[in-house]
Amino acid sequence: LLHVMSKAAVRVDISPAYASSALLMLQLFVQRAPEKVCPLLPRFAEALLRCLEPSDPTLRRHSLLAVTSALHEMVQTFPMVDFHQDSQKFAVGTGDGVILVYDLRTATKWRVFEGHNGMVAGLAFTQDAARLASYSSLDSTVRLWQTGTGGFFGLGQSSRCIRQQMLPPLQGVGNWRAVSLRCSERGVKLVRENGDMLHLGMS
């Protein structure tokens, strides 16, 4: 379904309505089958980003509203997905511990963060998007990544973990849908799979 709909979503040459209906199907899949979508999050994100390709302004113009709605649905559904409005950065945590950050303005992959030893269950940008917090229950850590731009198109800035905090291991496997991660001036607020709430003074 993902392969078929992602191809249909860029076919504005057939008709804008045809392409928009394919994007709507992807959004409905997120709403109705989140457990199946979760392992495919990077593929979903990249399917949507193809519709925002700056070199195809017609496709981007016709797709923008539907893509924005689908991305919003992903952020609302998955705690391992976050979006920073001002910088137009969209972050996705994967099942193998990798974090991918996309730039919606250029429709490209902008950063790749590696360090977690298991599924990333929570992501949250800081208010200025200069940093990104991540959580994985499998390695029992919260990490803070430097994401600030520098150099030509930001490529001069290294993608690195600047802080790491170990957490008590969880007993048993919880539901990722219970996870919540938020950044504020006072630090990081985390709700884990078992409902435990932690305030971490990471900045």
Salt bridges, closest charged atoms under 4 A:
ASP13 OD2 - ARG11 NH2 2.71
GLU46 OE2 - LYS109 NZ 3.89
ASP103 OD2 - LYS89 NZ 3.61
ASP103 OD1 - ARG105 NE 3.39
ASP139 OD2 - HIS116 ND1 3.04
ASP139 OD2 - ARG143 NH2 3.50
